[in-house]
């Protein structure tokens, strides 16, 4: 009998608590307790793709890079096929990168708007850089190991305009030990340059990079991004005598109103997120 009474009392208390109105000490009833500068509740107002007002689009595929001559897993340069496929993509459509590894040996600049480079699978659609940027463009970026200025050029450049997306892809640099903080010649996969707005990268894996992703865009979203290295990447930094896997994962330059959500950085990176130059109202959510 006592057990039944205790059970009834517990159920009554549960119903009472469920019906009772609970006011958040951080938010209040309608936001009056929230302070944008001091609260641990992040301000998502107007950040991310289209200011967060609409979801990131899922545009239909117009064609595949294989339609323009790219061949997976053959080790031959597929850069021109990517350049041609992106240039030929109509507005509000995607270029498909099928499963397999595609080789890139040229700088690719995306100037057209409303185009998305979409892999068939985040981990099985691989864009591979067998050479570093400075090794390819020797006259422009001749580099002597040990000098204090790294190569900041990137292989994929989103330049100007709006609606530029990258998704469901792995960007893989070659497996080579990191010799030091400033030794690299440009294992730098992707940059969203100044003037880009309302764009995105989502479900992207960066492997064996030196500087993985550079952001100078505005009002754009970067969601579900992984930065990782192969086992053995960690080398001896002759400047600080520390072992490092990479110099930086995300380089945030002069930009604002971007959303960074679910960013994962593996290994020892000197600057996981490098906030370089002025930046305002960027939101970092679930960064680890």
C-alpha positions in Angstrom: 0.0 0.0 0.0 2.9 2.4 0.9 4.6 1.6 -2.4 1.4 2.5 -4.3 1.0 5.8 -2.4 4.6 6.7 -3.1 4.1 5.9 -6.8 1.0 8.1 -6.9 2.7 10.9 -5.2 5.7 10.7 -7.5 3.4 10.8 -10.6 1.5 13.8 -9.2 4.8 15.6 -8.6 6.0 14.8 -12.1 2.7 16.2 -13.6 3.0 19.3 -11.5 6.6 20.0 -12.6 5.8 19.2 -16.2 3.0 21.8 -16.1 4.9 24.4 -14.2 6.5 27.2 -16.2 10.2 27.3 -15.8 12.0 30.6 -16.6 15.6 30.5 -17.8 18.0 32.6 -15.8 20.1 33.2 -18.9 17.3 34.1 -21.2 14.4 35.2 -19.1 10.8 35.1 -20.3 11.3 36.8 -23.7 15.0 37.6 -23.8 15.2 40.4 -21.2 17.9 38.6 -19.1 20.2 38.0 -22.1 23.2 40.3 -22.7 25.0 39.8 -26.1 28.4 40.8 -24.7 28.4 38.8 -21.5 26.1 35.8 -21.8 27.3 32.3 -22.6 24.4 32.1 -24.9 25.9 32.8 -28.4 24.4 35.5 -30.6 23.3 33.8 -33.8 21.6 36.9 -35.2 22.2 37.4 -38.9 25.1 35.0 -39.0 25.8 32.2 -41.6 24.3 31.6 -45.0 21.7 34.2 -45.9 21.8 35.4 -42.3 20.4 32.1 -41.1 17.0 32.9 -42.5 16.9 30.0 -44.9 18.5 26.6 -45.0 21.7 25.9 -47.1 20.3 24.9 -50.5 20.5 21.4 -52.0 20.7 22.2 -55.7 20.3 19.5 -58.3 23.4 18.1 -60.1 24.1 19.6 -63.5 26.9 17.3 -64.5 29.9 15.4 -63.2 33.6 16.2 -63.4 33.9 12.9 -65.3 31.8 14.4 -68.1 34.7 16.8 -68.7 37.5 14.2 -68.7 38.3 13.6 -65.0 39.2 10.0 -64.3 39.4 8.7 -60.7 42.4 6.9 -59.3 44.6 7.2 -62.4 47.0 9.7 -60.8 46.8 12.0 -63.9 46.0 15.7 -63.4 42.2 16.4 -63.3 42.5 20.1 -62.8 41.3 21.2 -66.2 38.2 18.9 -65.9 37.3 20.5 -62.6 37.9 24.0 -64.1 35.7 23.3 -67.1 33.0 21.5 -65.2 32.6 24.4 -62.7 32.7 27.0 -65.4 30.0 25.2 -67.4 27.7 24.7 -64.4 24.4 26.7 -64.7 23.2 28.8 -61.8 21.7 27.1 -58.8 23.2 23.7 -59.7 26.0 21.4 -58.4 29.0 19.7 -60.0 29.3 16.1 -58.9 32.6 14.6 -57.8 32.0 10.8 -57.8 33.7 8.4 -55.4 37.4 7.9 -56.0 40.6 10.0 -55.9 41.0 12.9 -58.3 44.4 14.6 -58.7 44.8 18.4 -58.7 48.0 20.1 -59.9 46.6 23.6 -60.8 45.1 26.5 -59.0 41.3 26.6 -59.4 39.5 29.9 -59.1 35.7 29.8 -58.8 34.3 33.1 -60.1 30.8 32.1 -61.1 28.0 32.4 -58.6 25.4 29.9 -57.4 27.5 26.8 -58.0 28.3 23.9 -55.6 31.1 21.4 -55.8 29.5 18.3 -54.3 31.1 14.9 -53.6 29.2 11.7 -53.8 30.5 10.7 -50.4 32.4 12.9 -47.8 35.1 10.3 -47.2 35.2 8.5 -50.6 35.1 11.5 -52.9 38.7 12.6 -52.5 40.5 15.6 -54.1 44.2 14.9 -53.8 47.1 17.3 -54.0 50.3 15.3 -54.6 52.4 18.5 -54.8 52.6 21.6 -52.7 51.6 24.9 -54.2 55.1 26.3 -54.1 56.5 23.2 -55.8 54.2 23.8 -58.8 54.4 27.5 -59.1 58.1 27.8 -58.6 58.7 31.1 -60.3 55.9 32.7 -58.3 56.6 31.0 -55.0 60.1 29.8 -55.0 60.8 28.7 -51.5 63.8 27.9 -49.4 63.2 25.8 -46.3 63.8 27.9 -43.2 62.8 31.3 -44.6 60.2 33.1 -42.5 57.4 33.6 -45.0 55.1 30.7 -45.9 53.1 30.3 -49.0 49.6 31.5 -48.4 48.2 30.6 -51.9 45.4 28.0 -52.0 44.5 25.4 -54.6 40.7 26.1 -54.6 39.8 29.8 -54.4 36.2 31.0 -54.0 36.6 34.6 -55.4 34.0 37.3 -55.3 30.2 36.9 -55.7 27.8 34.8 -53.8 26.3 31.3 -53.5 29.5 29.2 -53.7 29.4 25.9 -52.0 31.7 22.9 -51.2 30.3 19.8 -49.6 30.7 16.1 -49.0 34.4 16.0 -50.0 37.8 15.1 -48.7 40.7 17.4 -49.5 43.9 15.4 -49.1 47.5 16.6 -49.2 50.3 14.2 -49.6 51.7 12.3 -46.6 54.9 14.2 -45.5 56.2 15.0 -42.1 55.8 18.6 -40.9 59.3 19.9 -40.7 58.6 23.2 -38.9 56.3 26.1 -38.4 57.3 27.9 -41.5 58.8 25.2 -43.7 55.8 24.5 -45.9 55.4 25.5 -49.5 51.6 25.5 -49.6 49.7 22.4 -48.6 46.7 24.7 -48.5 43.4 23.3 -50.0 40.6 25.9 -49.8 40.1 29.7 -49.5 36.9 31.8 -49.4 38.3 35.1 -50.4 37.3 38.7 -49.7 34.1 39.7 -51.4 32.4 36.3 -51.1 29.0 36.3 -49.4 26.2 33.9 -48.6 28.3 30.8 -49.3 29.2 27.6 -47.4 31.3 24.5 -46.8 29.7 21.5 -45.1 30.7 17.9 -44.5 34.3 18.4 -45.5 37.4 16.5 -44.3 40.9 18.1 -44.6 43.9 15.8 -44.4 47.6 16.4 -44.1 47.2 20.2 -44.6 49.5 23.0 -43.5 46.8 25.7 -43.6 43.5 23.9 -44.2 40.8 26.6 -44.7 41.1 30.3 -45.1 38.0 32.5 -44.5 37.6 36.1 -45.6 34.0 35.7 -46.7 31.0 37.4 -45.1 27.7 35.9 -43.9 28.6 32.3 -44.7 28.4 28.9 -43.0 31.1 26.3 -42.3 29.5 23.2 -40.8 30.7 19.7 -40.0 34.4 20.3 -40.9 37.1 17.8 -39.9 40.8 18.6 -39.8 43.0 15.6 -39.5 46.5 14.2 -40.3 48.0 10.8 -41.1 49.8 9.0 -38.4 53.4 10.1 -38.5 52.6 13.6 -39.8 54.0 15.2 -36.6 57.5 16.5 -37.1 60.1 18.6 -35.2 59.5 22.3 -35.2 63.0 23.8 -35.4 61.7 27.2 -34.2 60.0 26.2 -31.0 61.3 22.6 -30.6 57.6 21.4 -30.4 56.2 18.7 -32.5 53.4 19.9 -34.8 50.9 18.3 -37.2 50.0 21.6 -39.0 50.4 25.3 -38.7 46.7 26.3 -38.8 43.3 24.7 -39.5 41.0 27.7 -40.0 42.5 31.1 -40.8 39.9 33.8 -40.2 40.8 37.0 -42.0 39.0 40.3 -42.2 35.4 39.1 -42.2 32.2 39.0 -40.2 28.8 37.3 -39.7 30.1 33.8 -40.4 28.9 30.7 -38.6 31.4 27.9 -37.7 29.6 24.9 -36.3 30.8 21.4 -35.4 34.5 22.0 -36.2 36.8 19.1 -35.2 40.6 19.5 -35.1 42.7 16.4 -34.5 46.3 16.3 -33.5 48.6 19.1 -32.4 48.0 22.3 -34.4 49.8 25.5 -33.5 46.7 27.7 -34.4 43.5 25.6 -34.7 41.5 28.8 -35.4 43.7 31.8 -36.2 41.8 35.0 -36.0 44.0 37.2 -38.2 43.2 40.9 -38.7 39.8 42.4 -37.9 36.8 40.3 -37.5 33.3 40.9 -36.0 30.2 38.9 -35.1 31.5 35.5 -36.1 30.0 32.6 -34.2 31.8 29.4 -33.2 29.5 26.6 -32.1 30.6 23.1 -31.0 34.3 23.6 -31.8 36.7 20.9 -30.5 
